[in-house]
Amino acid sequence: MREKKNDLVRFKKDKSIPAPVFKGTGIVLKGPYEDQLKISNSPLPVSTITLVVDVMANGEVWEAIPIEFLERLRN
């Protein structure tokens, strides 16, 4: 199921995912929405459109986190 506003989330424990931006649990503030993410800059710019959310964790707001990197916490 897709993450949505007010869901509690954390980074997936998967070796193929880059290092987590935040540690622990966060709450989704906005999203999901589409955003353009830059993958490469040289020799030609390469970007992709993906679903992202904004998350508040550890007292900071992290913008445009791809939802494929997150997992929703269930009660």
Distance bins in CASP14 RR format, pairs under 12 A and 6 or more apart:
PFRMAT RR
TARGET T0000
AUTHOR 0000-0000-0000
RMODE 2
METHOD distances of the structure
MODEL  1
1 7 0 0 0 0 1 0 0 0 0 0 0
1 9 0 0 0 0 0 1 0 0 0 0 0
1 32 0 0 0 0 0 1 0 0 0 0 0
1 67 0 0 0 0 0 1 0 0 0 0 0
1 70 0 0 0 0 0 1 0 0 0 0 0
1 71 0 0 0 0 0 1 0 0 0 0 0
1 72 1 0 0 1 0 0 0 0 0 0 0
1 73 0 0 0 0 0 1 0 0 0 0 0
1 74 0 0 0 0 1 0 0 0 0 0 0
2 9 0 0 0 0 0 1 0 0 0 0 0
2 28 0 0 0 0 0 1 0 0 0 0 0
2 31 0 0 0 0 1 0 0 0 0 0 0
2 32 1 0 0 1 0 0 0 0 0 0 0
2 33 0 0 0 0 0 1 0 0 0 0 0
2 51 1 0 0 1 0 0 0 0 0 0 0
2 52 0 0 0 0 0 1 0 0 0 0 0
2 53 0 0 0 0 1 0 0 0 0 0 0
2 66 0 0 0 0 0 1 0 0 0 0 0
2 67 1 0 0 1 0 0 0 0 0 0 0
2 68 0 0 0 0 0 1 0 0 0 0 0
2 70 0 0 0 0 1 0 0 0 0 0 0
2 71 0 0 0 0 0 1 0 0 0 0 0
2 72 0 0 0 0 1 0 0 0 0 0 0
3 9 1 0 1 0 0 0 0 0 0 0 0
3 10 0 0 0 0 0 1 0 0 0 0 0
3 11 0 0 0 0 0 1 0 0 0 0 0
3 12 0 0 0 0 0 1 0 0 0 0 0
3 26 0 0 0 0 0 1 0 0 0 0 0
3 27 0 0 0 0 0 1 0 0 0 0 0
3 28 1 0 1 0 0 0 0 0 0 0 0
3 29 0 0 0 0 0 1 0 0 0 0 0
3 30 0 0 0 0 0 1 0 0 0 0 0
3 31 1 0 0 1 0 0 0 0 0 0 0
3 32 1 0 0 1 0 0 0 0 0 0 0
3 33 0 0 0 0 0 1 0 0 0 0 0
3 51 0 0 0 0 1 0 0 0 0 0 0
3 52 0 0 0 0 1 0 0 0 0 0 0
3 53 1 0 1 0 0 0 0 0 0 0 0
3 54 0 0 0 0 0 1 0 0 0 0 0
3 55 0 0 0 0 1 0 0 0 0 0 0
3 65 0 0 0 0 1 0 0 0 0 0 0
3 66 0 0 0 0 0 1 0 0 0 0 0
3 67 1 0 1 0 0 0 0 0 0 0 0
3 68 0 0 0 0 0 1 0 0 0 0 0
3 69 0 0 0 0 0 1 0 0 0 0 0
3 70 1 0 1 0 0 0 0 0 0 0 0
3 71 0 0 0 0 1 0 0 0 0 0 0
3 72 1 0 1 0 0 0 0 0 0 0 0
3 73 0 0 0 0 0 1 0 0 0 0 0
3 74 0 0 0 0 0 1 0 0 0 0 0
4 27 0 0 0 0 0 1 0 0 0 0 0
4 28 1 0 0 1 0 0 0 0 0 0 0
4 29 0 0 0 0 0 1 0 0 0 0 0
4 30 0 0 0 0 1 0 0 0 0 0 0
4 31 1 0 0 1 0 0 0 0 0 0 0
4 32 1 0 0 1 0 0 0 0 0 0 0
4 33 0 0 0 0 0 1 0 0 0 0 0
4 51 0 0 0 0 0 1 0 0 0 0 0
4 53 0 0 0 0 1 0 0 0 0 0 0
4 54 0 0 0 0 0 1 0 0 0 0 0
4 55 0 0 0 0 0 1 0 0 0 0 0
4 67 0 0 0 0 1 0 0 0 0 0 0
4 70 0 0 0 0 0 1 0 0 0 0 0
4 72 0 0 0 0 1 0 0 0 0 0 0
5 27 0 0 0 0 1 0 0 0 0 0 0
5 28 1 0 1 0 0 0 0 0 0 0 0
5 29 1 0 0 1 0 0 0 0 0 0 0
5 30 1 0 0 1 0 0 0 0 0 0 0
5 31 1 0 0 1 0 0 0 0 0 0 0
5 32 0 0 0 0 1 0 0 0 0 0 0
5 33 0 0 0 0 0 1 0 0 0 0 0
5 53 0 0 0 0 1 0 0 0 0 0 0
5 54 0 0 0 0 1 0 0 0 0 0 0
5 55 0 0 0 0 0 1 0 0 0 0 0
5 56 0 0 0 0 0 1 0 0 0 0 0
5 72 0 0 0 0 0 1 0 0 0 0 0
6 26 0 0 0 0 0 1 0 0 0 0 0
6 27 1 0 0 1 0 0 0 0 0 0 0
6 28 1 0 0 1 0 0 0 0 0 0 0
6 29 0 0 0 0 1 0 0 0 0 0 0
6 30 0 0 0 0 0 1 0 0 0 0 0
6 31 0 0 0 0 0 1 0 0 0 0 0
6 53 0 0 0 0 0 1 0 0 0 0 0
6 54 0 0 0 0 0 1 0 0 0 0 0
6 55 0 0 0 0 0 1 0 0 0 0 0
6 56 0 0 0 0 0 1 0 0 0 0 0
6 72 0 0 0 0 0 1 0 0 0 0 0
6 73 0 0 0 0 0 1 0 0 0 0 0
7 25 0 0 0 0 0 1 0 0 0 0 0
7 26 0 0 0 0 1 0 0 0 0 0 0
7 27 1 0 0 1 0 0 0 0 0 0 0
7 28 1 0 1 0 0 0 0 0 0 0 0
7 29 0 0 0 0 0 1 0 0 0 0 0
7 30 0 0 0 0 0 1 0 0 0 0 0
7 31 0 0 0 0 1 0 0 0 0 0 0
7 32 0 0 0 0 0 1 0 0 0 0 0
7 53 0 0 0 0 1 0 0 0 0 0 0
7 54 0 0 0 0 0 1 0 0 0 0 0
7 55 0 0 0 0 1 0 0 0 0 0 0
7 56 0 0 0 0 0 1 0 0 0 0 0
7 67 0 0 0 0 0 1 0 0 0 0 0
7 70 0 0 0 0 1 0 0 0 0 0 0
7 71 0 0 0 0 0 1 0 0 0 0 0
7 72 1 0 1 0 0 0 0 0 0 0 0
7 73 1 0 0 1 0 0 0 0 0 0 0
7 74 0 0 0 0 1 0 0 0 0 0 0
7 75 0 0 0 0 0 1 0 0 0 0 0
8 24 0 0 0 0 0 1 0 0 0 0 0
8 25 1 0 1 0 0 0 0 0 0 0 0
8 26 1 0 0 1 0 0 0 0 0 0 0
8 27 1 0 1 0 0 0 0 0 0 0 0
8 28 0 0 0 0 1 0 0 0 0 0 0
8 29 0 0 0 0 0 1 0 0 0 0 0
8 53 0 0 0 0 0 1 0 0 0 0 0
8 55 0 0 0 0 1 0 0 0 0 0 0
8 56 0 0 0 0 0 1 0 0 0 0 0
8 57 0 0 0 0 1 0 0 0 0 0 0
8 70 0 0 0 0 0 1 0 0 0 0 0
8 71 0 0 0 0 0 1 0 0 0 0 0
8 72 1 0 0 1 0 0 0 0 0 0 0
8 73 1 0 1 0 0 0 0 0 0 0 0
8 74 0 0 0 0 1 0 0 0 0 0 0
8 75 0 0 0 0 1 0 0 0 0 0 0
9 20 0 0 0 0 0 1 0 0 0 0 0
9 21 0 0 0 0 0 1 0 0 0 0 0
9 22 0 0 0 0 1 0 0 0 0 0 0
9 24 0 0 0 0 1 0 0 0 0 0 0
9 25 1 0 0 1 0 0 0 0 0 0 0
9 26 1 0 1 0 0 0 0 0 0 0 0
9 27 1 0 0 1 0 0 0 0 0 0 0
9 28 1 0 1 0 0 0 0 0 0 0 0
9 29 0 0 0 0 0 1 0 0 0 0 0
9 31 0 0 0 0 0 1 0 0 0 0 0
9 32 0 0 0 0 0 1 0 0 0 0 0
9 53 1 0 0 1 0 0 0 0 0 0 0
9 54 0 0 0 0 0 1 0 0 0 0 0
9 55 1 0 0 1 0 0 0 0 0 0 0
9 56 0 0 0 0 0 1 0 0 0 0 0
9 57 0 0 0 0 1 0 0 0 0 0 0
9 62 0 0 0 0 0 1 0 0 0 0 0
9 65 0 0 0 0 1 0 0 0 0 0 0
9 66 0 0 0 0 0 1 0 0 0 0 0
9 67 0 0 0 0 1 0 0 0 0 0 0
9 68 0 0 0 0 0 1 0 0 0 0 0
9 69 0 0 0 0 1 0 0 0 0 0 0
9 70 1 0 1 0 0 0 0 0 0 0 0
9 71 1 0 0 1 0 0 0 0 0 0 0
9 72 1 0 1 0 0 0 0 0 0 0 0
9 73 1 0 0 1 0 0 0 0 0 0 0
9 74 0 0 0 0 0 1 0 0 0 0 0
10 17 0 0 0 0 0 1 0 0 0 0 0
10 20 0 0 0 0 1 0 0 0 0 0 0
10 21 0 0 0 0 0 1 0 0 0 0 0
10 22 0 0 0 0 1 0 0 0 0 0 0
10 23 0 0 0 0 1 0 0 0 0 0 0
10 24 1 0 1 0 0 0 0 0 0 0 0
10 25 1 0 1 0 0 0 0 0 0 0 0
10 26 1 0 0 1 0 0 0 0 0 0 0
10 27 0 0 0 0 0 1 0 0 0 0 0
10 28 0 0 0 0 0 1 0 0 0 0 0
10 55 0 0 0 0 1 0 0 0 0 0 0
10 57 0 0 0 0 1 0 0 0 0 0 0
10 58 0 0 0 0 0 1 0 0 0 0 0
10 65 0 0 0 0 0 1 0 0 0 0 0
10 69 0 0 0 0 1 0 0 0 0 0 0
10 70 1 0 0 1 0 0 0 0 0 0 0
10 71 1 0 0 1 0 0 0 0 0 0 0
10 72 0 0 0 0 1 0 0 0 0 0 0
10 73 1 0 0 1 0 0 0 0 0 0 0
10 74 0 0 0 0 0 1 0 0 0 0 0
11 17 1 0 0 1 0 0 0 0 0 0 0
11 18 0 0 0 0 1 0 0 0 0 0 0
11 19 0 0 0 0 1 0 0 0 0 0 0
11 20 1 1 0 0 0 0 0 0 0 0 0
11 21 1 0 0 1 0 0 0 0 0 0 0
11 22 1 0 0 1 0 0 0 0 0 0 0
11 23 0 0 0 0 1 0 0 0 0 0 0
11 24 1 0 0 1 0 0 0 0 0 0 0
11 25 0 0 0 0 1 0 0 0 0 0 0
11 26 0 0 0 0 1 0 0 0 0 0 0
11 55 0 0 0 0 1 0 0 0 0 0 0
11 57 0 0 0 0 1 0 0 0 0 0 0
11 62 0 0 0 0 0 1 0 0 0 0 0
11 65 0 0 0 0 1 0 0 0 0 0 0
11 66 0 0 0 0 0 1 0 0 0 0 0
11 67 0 0 0 0 0 1 0 0 0 0 0
11 68 0 0 0 0 0 1 0 0 0 0 0
11 69 1 0 1 0 0 0 0 0 0 0 0
11 70 1 0 0 1 0 0 0 0 0 0 0
11 71 1 0 0 1 0 0 0 0 0 0 0
11 72 0 0 0 0 0 1 0 0 0 0 0
11 73 0 0 0 0 0 1 0 0 0 0 0
12 18 0 0 0 0 0 1 0 0 0 0 0
12 20 0 0 0 0 1 0 0 0 0 0 0
12 65 0 0 0 0 0 1 0 0 0 0 0
12 66 0 0 0 0 0 1 0 0 0 0 0
12 67 0 0 0 0 0 1 0 0 0 0 0
12 68 0 0 0 0 1 0 0 0 0 0 0
12 69 1 0 0 1 0 0 0 0 0 0 0
12 70 1 0 0 1 0 0 0 0 0 0 0
12 71 1 0 1 0 0 0 0 0 0 0 0
12 72 0 0 0 0 0 1 0 0 0 0 0
12 73 0 0 0 0 0 1 0 0 0 0 0
13 20 0 0 0 0 1 0 0 0 0 0 0
13 24 0 0 0 0 0 1 0 0 0 0 0
13 69 0 0 0 0 0 1 0 0 0 0 0
13 70 0 0 0 0 0 1 0 0 0 0 0
13 71 0 0 0 0 1 0 0 0 0 0 0
14 20 0 0 0 0 0 1 0 0 0 0 0
14 68 0 0 0 0 1 0 0 0 0 0 0
14 69 0 0 0 0 1 0 0 0 0 0 0
14 70 0 0 0 0 0 1 0 0 0 0 0
14 71 0 0 0 0 1 0 0 0 0 0 0
16 68 0 0 0 0 1 0 0 0 0 0 0
16 69 0 0 0 0 1 0 0 0 0 0 0
17 65 0 0 0 0 0 1 0 0 0 0 0
17 66 0 0 0 0 1 0 0 0 0 0 0
17 67 0 0 0 0 0 1 0 0 0 0 0
17 68 0 0 0 0 1 0 0 0 0 0 0
17 69 1 0 1 0 0 0 0 0 0 0 0
17 70 0 0 0 0 1 0 0 0 0 0 0
17 71 0 0 0 0 0 1 0 0 0 0 0
18 37 0 0 0 0 0 1 0 0 0 0 0
18 39 0 0 0 0 0 1 0 0 0 0 0
18 65 0 0 0 0 0 1 0 0 0 0 0
18 66 0 0 0 0 1 0 0 0 0 0 0
18 68 0 0 0 0 0 1 0 0 0 0 0
18 69 1 0 0 1 0 0 0 0 0 0 0
19 69 0 0 0 0 0 1 0 0 0 0 0
20 26 0 0 0 0 0 1 0 0 0 0 0
20 55 0 0 0 0 0 1 0 0 0 0 0
20 57 0 0 0 0 1 0 0 0 0 0 0
20 58 0 0 0 0 0 1 0 0 0 0 0
20 62 0 0 0 0 1 0 0 0 0 0 0
20 65 0 0 0 0 1 0 0 0 0 0 0
20 69 1 0 0 1 0 0 0 0 0 0 0
20 70 0 0 0 0 1 0 0 0 0 0 0
20 71 0 0 0 0 0 1 0 0 0 0 0
21 52 0 0 0 0 0 1 0 0 0 0 0
21 53 0 0 0 0 0 1 0 0 0 0 0
21 54 0 0 0 0 0 1 0 0 0 0 0
21 55 0 0 0 0 1 0 0 0 0 0 0
21 56 0 0 0 0 0 1 0 0 0 0 0
21 57 0 0 0 0 1 0 0 0 0 0 0
21 58 0 0 0 0 0 1 0 0 0 0 0
21 60 0 0 0 0 1 0 0 0 0 0 0
21 61 0 0 0 0 0 1 0 0 0 0 0
21 62 1 0 1 0 0 0 0 0 0 0 0
21 63 0 0 0 0 1 0 0 0 0 0 0
21 64 0 0 0 0 0 1 0 0 0 0 0
21 65 1 0 0 1 0 0 0 0 0 0 0
21 66 0 0 0 0 0 1 0 0 0 0 0
21 69 0 0 0 0 1 0 0 0 0 0 0
21 70 0 0 0 0 0 1 0 0 0 0 0
22 54 0 0 0 0 0 1 0 0 0 0 0
22 55 1 0 0 1 0 0 0 0 0 0 0
22 56 0 0 0 0 1 0 0 0 0 0 0
22 57 1 1 0 0 0 0 0 0 0 0 0
22 58 1 0 1 0 0 0 0 0 0 0 0
22 59 0 0 0 0 1 0 0 0 0 0 0
22 60 1 0 0 1 0 0 0 0 0 0 0
22 61 0 0 0 0 0 1 0 0 0 0 0
22 62 1 0 1 0 0 0 0 0 0 0 0
22 63 0 0 0 0 0 1 0 0 0 0 0
22 65 0 0 0 0 1 0 0 0 0 0 0
22 69 0 0 0 0 0 1 0 0 0 0 0
22 70 0 0 0 0 0 1 0 0 0 0 0
23 55 0 0 0 0 0 1 0 0 0 0 0
23 57 1 0 0 1 0 0 0 0 0 0 0
23 58 1 0 0 1 0 0 0 0 0 0 0
23 59 0 0 0 0 0 1 0 0 0 0 0
23 60 0 0 0 0 0 1 0 0 0 0 0
23 62 0 0 0 0 0 1 0 0 0 0 0
24 55 0 0 0 0 0 1 0 0 0 0 0
24 56 0 0 0 0 0 1 0 0 0 0 0
24 57 1 0 0 1 0 0 0 0 0 0 0
24 58 1 0 0 1 0 0 0 0 0 0 0
24 59 0 0 0 0 0 1 0 0 0 0 0
24 62 0 0 0 0 0 1 0 0 0 0 0
24 70 0 0 0 0 0 1 0 0 0 0 0
24 71 0 0 0 0 0 1 0 0 0 0 0
24 73 0 0 0 0 0 1 0 0 0 0 0
25 55 0 0 0 0 1 0 0 0 0 0 0
25 56 0 0 0 0 0 1 0 0 0 0 0
25 57 1 0 0 1 0 0 0 0 0 0 0
25 58 0 0 0 0 1 0 0 0 0 0 0
25 59 0 0 0 0 0 1 0 0 0 0 0
25 70 0 0 0 0 0 1 0 0 0 0 0
25 71 0 0 0 0 0 1 0 0 0 0 0
25 72 0 0 0 0 0 1 0 0 0 0 0
25 73 1 0 0 1 0 0 0 0 0 0 0
26 53 0 0 0 0 0 1 0 0 0 0 0
26 54 0 0 0 0 0 1 0 0 0 0 0
26 55 1 0 1 0 0 0 0 0 0 0 0
26 56 1 0 0 1 0 0 0 0 0 0 0
26 57 1 1 0 0 0 0 0 0 0 0 0
26 58 0 0 0 0 1 0 0 0 0 0 0
26 59 0 0 0 0 1 0 0 0 0 0 0
26 60 0 0 0 0 0 1 0 0 0 0 0
26 61 0 0 0 0 0 1 0 0 0 0 0
26 62 0 0 0 0 1 0 0 0 0 0 0
26 65 0 0 0 0 1 0 0 0 0 0 0
26 70 0 0 0 0 1 0 0 0 0 0 0
26 71 0 0 0 0 0 1 0 0 0 0 0
26 72 0 0 0 0 0 1 0 0 0 0 0
26 73 0 0 0 0 1 0 0 0 0 0 0
27 53 0 0 0 0 0 1 0 0 0 0 0
27 54 0 0 0 0 1 0 0 0 0 0 0
27 55 1 0 0 1 0 0 0 0 0 0 0
27 56 1 0 1 0 0 0 0 0 0 0 0
27 57 1 0 0 1 0 0 0 0 0 0 0
27 58 0 0 0 0 0 1 0 0 0 0 0
27 59 0 0 0 0 0 1 0 0 0 0 0
27 60 0 0 0 0 0 1 0 0 0 0 0
27 61 0 0 0 0 0 1 0 0 0 0 0
27 62 0 0 0 0 0 1 0 0 0 0 0
27 70 0 0 0 0 0 1 0 0 0 0 0
27 72 0 0 0 0 0 1 0 0 0 0 0
27 73 0 0 0 0 1 0 0 0 0 0 0
28 51 0 0 0 0 0 1 0 0 0 0 0
28 52 0 0 0 0 0 1 0 0 0 0 0
28 53 1 0 1 0 0 0 0 0 0 0 0
28 54 1 0 0 1 0 0 0 0 0 0 0
28 55 1 0 1 0 0 0 0 0 0 0 0
28 56 0 0 0 0 1 0 0 0 0 0 0
28 57 0 0 0 0 0 1 0 0 0 0 0
28 61 0 0 0 0 0 1 0 0 0 0 0
28 62 0 0 0 0 0 1 0 0 0 0 0
28 63 0 0 0 0 0 1 0 0 0 0 0
28 65 0 0 0 0 1 0 0 0 0 0 0
28 67 0 0 0 0 1 0 0 0 0 0 0
28 70 0 0 0 0 1 0 0 0 0 0 0
28 71 0 0 0 0 0 1 0 0 0 0 0
28 72 0 0 0 0 1 0 0 0 0 0 0
28 73 0 0 0 0 0 1 0 0 0 0 0
29 52 0 0 0 0 0 1 0 0 0 0 0
29 53 1 0 0 1 0 0 0 0 0 0 0
29 54 1 0 1 0 0 0 0 0 0 0 0
29 55 1 0 0 1 0 0 0 0 0 0 0
29 56 1 0 1 0 0 0 0 0 0 0 0
29 57 0 0 0 0 0 1 0 0 0 0 0
29 59 0 0 0 0 0 1 0 0 0 0 0
29 60 0 0 0 0 0 1 0 0 0 0 0
29 61 1 0 0 1 0 0 0 0 0 0 0
29 62 0 0 0 0 1 0 0 0 0 0 0
29 63 0 0 0 0 1 0 0 0 0 0 0
29 64 0 0 0 0 0 1 0 0 0 0 0
29 65 0 0 0 0 0 1 0 0 0 0 0
30 52 0 0 0 0 1 0 0 0 0 0 0
30 53 1 0 0 1 0 0 0 0 0 0 0
30 54 1 0 1 0 0 0 0 0 0 0 0
30 55 0 0 0 0 1 0 0 0 0 0 0
30 56 0 0 0 0 1 0 0 0 0 0 0
30 61 0 0 0 0 1 0 0 0 0 0 0
30 62 0 0 0 0 0 1 0 0 0 0 0
30 63 0 0 0 0 1 0 0 0 0 0 0
30 64 0 0 0 0 1 0 0 0 0 0 0
30 65 0 0 0 0 0 1 0 0 0 0 0
31 51 0 0 0 0 1 0 0 0 0 0 0
31 52 1 0 0 1 0 0 0 0 0 0 0
31 53 1 0 1 0 0 0 0 0 0 0 0
31 54 1 0 0 1 0 0 0 0 0 0 0
31 55 0 0 0 0 1 0 0 0 0 0 0
31 63 0 0 0 0 0 1 0 0 0 0 0
31 64 0 0 0 0 1 0 0 0 0 0 0
31 65 0 0 0 0 0 1 0 0 0 0 0
31 66 0 0 0 0 0 1 0 0 0 0 0
31 67 0 0 0 0 1 0 0 0 0 0 0
31 70 0 0 0 0 0 1 0 0 0 0 0
32 50 0 0 0 0 1 0 0 0 0 0 0
32 51 1 0 1 0 0 0 0 0 0 0 0
32 52 1 0 0 1 0 0 0 0 0 0 0
32 53 1 0 1 0 0 0 0 0 0 0 0
32 54 0 0 0 0 1 0 0 0 0 0 0
32 55 0 0 0 0 0 1 0 0 0 0 0
32 64 0 0 0 0 0 1 0 0 0 0 0
32 65 0 0 0 0 0 1 0 0 0 0 0
32 66 0 0 0 0 1 0 0 0 0 0 0
32 67 1 0 1 0 0 0 0 0 0 0 0
32 68 0 0 0 0 0 1 0 0 0 0 0
32 70 0 0 0 0 0 1 0 0 0 0 0
32 72 0 0 0 0 0 1 0 0 0 0 0
33 49 0 0 0 0 0 1 0 0 0 0 0
33 50 0 0 0 0 0 1 0 0 0 0 0
33 51 1 0 0 1 0 0 0 0 0 0 0
33 52 1 0 0 1 0 0 0 0 0 0 0
33 53 1 0 0 1 0 0 0 0 0 0 0
33 54 0 0 0 0 1 0 0 0 0 0 0
33 63 0 0 0 0 0 1 0 0 0 0 0
33 64 0 0 0 0 1 0 0 0 0 0 0
33 65 0 0 0 0 0 1 0 0 0 0 0
33 66 0 0 0 0 0 1 0 0 0 0 0
33 67 0 0 0 0 0 1 0 0 0 0 0
34 48 0 0 0 0 0 1 0 0 0 0 0
34 49 1 0 1 0 0 0 0 0 0 0 0
34 50 1 0 0 1 0 0 0 0 0 0 0
34 51 1 0 0 1 0 0 0 0 0 0 0
34 52 1 0 0 1 0 0 0 0 0 0 0
34 53 0 0 0 0 0 1 0 0 0 0 0
34 64 0 0 0 0 0 1 0 0 0 0 0
34 66 0 0 0 0 0 1 0 0 0 0 0
34 67 0 0 0 0 0 1 0 0 0 0 0
35 47 0 0 0 0 1 0 0 0 0 0 0
35 48 0 0 0 0 1 0 0 0 0 0 0
35 49 1 0 0 1 0 0 0 0 0 0 0
35 50 1 0 0 1 0 0 0 0 0 0 0
35 51 0 0 0 0 1 0 0 0 0 0 0
35 52 1 0 1 0 0 0 0 0 0 0 0
35 53 0 0 0 0 1 0 0 0 0 0 0
35 54 0 0 0 0 1 0 0 0 0 0 0
35 63 0 0 0 0 1 0 0 0 0 0 0
35 64 1 0 1 0 0 0 0 0 0 0 0
35 65 0 0 0 0 1 0 0 0 0 0 0
35 66 0 0 0 0 1 0 0 0 0 0 0
35 67 0 0 0 0 0 1 0 0 0 0 0
36 45 0 0 0 0 0 1 0 0 0 0 0
36 46 0 0 0 0 0 1 0 0 0 0 0
36 47 1 0 1 0 0 0 0 0 0 0 0
36 48 1 0 0 1 0 0 0 0 0 0 0
36 49 1 0 1 0 0 0 0 0 0 0 0
36 50 0 0 0 0 1 0 0 0 0 0 0
36 51 0 0 0 0 0 1 0 0 0 0 0
36 52 0 0 0 0 1 0 0 0 0 0 0
36 64 0 0 0 0 1 0 0 0 0 0 0
36 66 0 0 0 0 0 1 0 0 0 0 0
37 45 0 0 0 0 0 1 0 0 0 0 0
37 46 0 0 0 0 1 0 0 0 0 0 0
37 47 1 0 0 1 0 0 0 0 0 0 0
37 48 1 0 1 0 0 0 0 0 0 0 0
37 49 1 0 0 1 0 0 0 0 0 0 0
37 50 1 0 1 0 0 0 0 0 0 0 0
37 51 0 0 0 0 0 1 0 0 0 0 0
37 52 1 0 0 1 0 0 0 0 0 0 0
37 63 0 0 0 0 0 1 0 0 0 0 0
37 64 1 0 0 1 0 0 0 0 0 0 0
37 65 0 0 0 0 0 1 0 0 0 0 0
37 66 1 0 0 1 0 0 0 0 0 0 0
37 67 0 0 0 0 0 1 0 0 0 0 0
37 68 0 0 0 0 0 1 0 0 0 0 0
37 69 0 0 0 0 0 1 0 0 0 0 0
38 44 0 0 0 0 0 1 0 0 0 0 0
38 45 1 0 0 1 0 0 0 0 0 0 0
38 46 1 0 0 1 0 0 0 0 0 0 0
38 47 1 0 1 0 0 0 0 0 0 0 0
38 48 0 0 0 0 1 0 0 0 0 0 0
38 49 0 0 0 0 0 1 0 0 0 0 0
38 50 0 0 0 0 0 1 0 0 0 0 0
38 64 0 0 0 0 0 1 0 0 0 0 0
39 45 0 0 0 0 1 0 0 0 0 0 0
39 46 1 0 1 0 0 0 0 0 0 0 0
39 47 1 0 0 1 0 0 0 0 0 0 0
39 48 1 0 1 0 0 0 0 0 0 0 0
39 49 0 0 0 0 0 1 0 0 0 0 0
39 50 0 0 0 0 0 1 0 0 0 0 0
39 66 0 0 0 0 0 1 0 0 0 0 0
40 46 1 0 1 0 0 0 0 0 0 0 0
40 47 0 0 0 0 1 0 0 0 0 0 0
40 48 0 0 0 0 0 1 0 0 0 0 0
41 47 0 0 0 0 1 0 0 0 0 0 0
48 66 0 0 0 0 1 0 0 0 0 0 0
48 68 0 0 0 0 0 1 0 0 0 0 0
49 64 0 0 0 0 0 1 0 0 0 0 0
49 66 0 0 0 0 0 1 0 0 0 0 0
50 64 0 0 0 0 1 0 0 0 0 0 0
50 65 0 0 0 0 0 1 0 0 0 0 0
50 66 1 0 1 0 0 0 0 0 0 0 0
50 67 1 0 0 1 0 0 0 0 0 0 0
50 68 1 0 0 1 0 0 0 0 0 0 0
50 69 0 0 0 0 1 0 0 0 0 0 0
51 64 0 0 0 0 0 1 0 0 0 0 0
51 65 0 0 0 0 0 1 0 0 0 0 0
51 66 1 0 0 1 0 0 0 0 0 0 0
51 67 1 0 1 0 0 0 0 0 0 0 0
51 68 0 0 0 0 1 0 0 0 0 0 0
51 69 0 0 0 0 0 1 0 0 0 0 0
51 70 0 0 0 0 0 1 0 0 0 0 0
52 62 0 0 0 0 0 1 0 0 0 0 0
52 63 1 0 0 1 0 0 0 0 0 0 0
52 64 1 0 1 0 0 0 0 0 0 0 0
52 65 1 0 1 0 0 0 0 0 0 0 0
52 66 1 0 1 0 0 0 0 0 0 0 0
52 67 1 0 0 1 0 0 0 0 0 0 0
52 68 0 0 0 0 1 0 0 0 0 0 0
52 69 0 0 0 0 1 0 0 0 0 0 0
52 70 0 0 0 0 1 0 0 0 0 0 0
53 61 0 0 0 0 0 1 0 0 0 0 0
53 62 0 0 0 0 1 0 0 0 0 0 0
53 63 0 0 0 0 1 0 0 0 0 0 0
53 64 0 0 0 0 1 0 0 0 0 0 0
53 65 1 0 1 0 0 0 0 0 0 0 0
53 66 0 0 0 0 1 0 0 0 0 0 0
53 67 1 0 1 0 0 0 0 0 0 0 0
53 68 0 0 0 0 0 1 0 0 0 0 0
53 69 0 0 0 0 1 0 0 0 0 0 0
53 70 1 0 0 1 0 0 0 0 0 0 0
53 72 0 0 0 0 0 1 0 0 0 0 0
54 60 0 0 0 0 0 1 0 0 0 0 0
54 61 1 0 0 1 0 0 0 0 0 0 0
54 62 1 0 0 1 0 0 0 0 0 0 0
54 63 1 0 1 0 0 0 0 0 0 0 0
54 64 1 0 0 1 0 0 0 0 0 0 0
54 65 1 0 0 1 0 0 0 0 0 0 0
54 66 0 0 0 0 0 1 0 0 0 0 0
54 67 0 0 0 0 0 1 0 0 0 0 0
54 70 0 0 0 0 0 1 0 0 0 0 0
55 61 1 0 0 1 0 0 0 0 0 0 0
55 62 1 0 1 0 0 0 0 0 0 0 0
55 63 0 0 0 0 1 0 0 0 0 0 0
55 64 0 0 0 0 1 0 0 0 0 0 0
55 65 1 0 1 0 0 0 0 0 0 0 0
55 66 0 0 0 0 0 1 0 0 0 0 0
55 67 0 0 0 0 0 1 0 0 0 0 0
55 69 0 0 0 0 0 1 0 0 0 0 0
55 70 1 0 0 1 0 0 0 0 0 0 0
55 72 0 0 0 0 0 1 0 0 0 0 0
56 62 1 0 0 1 0 0 0 0 0 0 0
56 63 0 0 0 0 0 1 0 0 0 0 0
56 65 0 0 0 0 0 1 0 0 0 0 0
57 63 0 0 0 0 0 1 0 0 0 0 0
57 65 0 0 0 0 1 0 0 0 0 0 0
57 70 0 0 0 0 0 1 0 0 0 0 0
62 69 0 0 0 0 0 1 0 0 0 0 0
62 70 0 0 0 0 0 1 0 0 0 0 0
65 71 0 0 0 0 0 1 0 0 0 0 0
END
